[in-house]
Amino acid sequence: MARAITLPMHYRVNPVGLLAFAVILFWIVVAVFAPQLAPHGVGDMVDTDYFGPISREFPMGSDYLGRDMLSRILLGTRYTVGISVAAVFVACFTGVTLGMAAAVTGGWFDTVLSRFLDALNSIPSKLFGLVVVAGVGSSIPVLIFTMAVIYTPGSYRFARALAVNVNTMDFITVARARGEGVFYIVRSEILPNILGPVFTDVGLRFVFIVLLLSGLSFLGLGVQPPNADWGALVRENISGLPFGAPAVMFPSVAIASLTISVNLLIDNLPKKIRDRGA
């Protein structure tokens, strides 16, 4: 008789976390294969009615111009997920690198960099995004850069706080006594000991970026027509809300499913992974 495999308690699979991971994986697959999955082109007007109901031909109805909502949501996934992933990578890579370097180096470098990023962090994120995108113009590189700048200071403060604690430990003193430089200490001694909390922070900032991108798109400053991310799809079809049009409900459900799933996955990570290095 086969013996059941038991895992240590901190590695036990959580059904909620597993479900959240499945939803996130689903949207990642959709983002990668959206052109192959979409039954119609992004701007094709295929329905003779506007705000068409759910039907066999249009499983998510049609929008205010008679375009297939299923196709637009699938193709919009590339922009929502792709821009958010790129922005969170740039923000967290920059913030974590600078945070660890500041904690190890200290002195005037730490003071000047911390004060500058604190000042940048004091600007309201939506206001900063509105000013930059309205002034420079909306494009994918501008959106990525804007959101990366907005969330770099928070990532920096988080990584620096973790690195300062690790920097006081004995093995760091031993590394300095061996004559190791800042780059070695950051890469080989500090980073491996803060990876768990950093990954958790990356997930949270990804959620913030998705919501900020959706907010900018709702105001007309995100991805421009005929392409659209999920926030732009809500804005385009907001006039259908009094009619209960599926064209305005399904993009909202897509945003909620992704952001809630990321939060649930973070909350249900094994404790040993989530707290490693803390």
Residue, then its C-alpha position, 0 to 999 in steps of 0.5 A: m500500500a502506497r504511503a501518503i507523502t507528508l510535508p513539514m508544517h511550514y511547507r503544507v499546501n494551502p488550498v486558498g494559496l493554491l487557488a490564488f496561484a492558479v488564477i495568477l498563472f491563468w492570467i500569465v498564460v492569457a497575457v503570453f498567448a492572447p493573440q492566439l486566444a482572441p477570436h477577433g481583432v482588437g478593433d473589429m466591430v463584429d456585433t450589430d448591437y452595442f452593449g450586446p448581452i452575453s451569448r454563445e457568439f459573444p461570451m462576454g457581450s459586446d462593447y459600446l461600438g459592437r466589439d467583442m469584449l472577450s477579445r478585448i479583455l484577452l488582448g488587454t491582459r498583455y498591457t495590464v500584466g505586461i506593463s505592471v510586471a515591467a514597472v514592478f521589476v524596475a522599481c524593486f530592482t532599483g529600490v532593493t539595490l540602492g537600499m542594500a548599498a545605502a545600508v552597507t555604505g552608510g554615511w553621506f551616501d545613505t543620508v542624501l539618497s534617503r532624503f531624496l527618495d523620502a521627498l519623492n515618496s511624499i508626492p501623491s502617486k496619482l498626482f505624480g502620474l497625472v502630471v508626468v503622463a499628461g505632460v510627456g504623453s501616454s506611451i508604454p515606456v512612459l507608463i512603465f517609467t512613471m510607475a517605476v519612479i513612483y514605487t522605487p522609494g517605498s521599495y528602497r525604504f523596505a529593503r534598507a530597513l531589512a539590510v540595516n538589520v542584517n548589516t549588524m550581524d557577525f558574519i558581515t563583520v567577518a566579511r569586512a575583516r576579510g576585506e570584502g567590498v560593498f558589492y560582495i557583501v550586498r550580493s552574497e551576504i545581505l541579499p540571500n538573507i532578505l529574499g523572502p520579505v523582498f518577494t512579498d514586497v514585490g507582490l504587494r507593489f505589483v498590486f499597487i501598480v495594477l491599480l494605479l495603471s487602471g486608475l490612469s487608464f480610467l482617466g484616459l491617460g493609460v494605454q491609448p485606443p484602439n488598444a486598451d488595458w482593463g482600466a481603459l475598458v471600464r472607462e470606455n464602457i462606463s455608460g453601460l453601467p445603468f443597463g448592467a452591461p457585461a462590457v463594464m462588469f467583466p473588466s472590473v472582475a478581471i482587475a479584482s481577480l488578479t489583485i485579490s489573487v496576488n494578495l491571497l497568494i502572499d498571505n498564504l505563502p509558507k511562513k518559512i518563505r515569507d519570513r526568511g531573513a526577517 
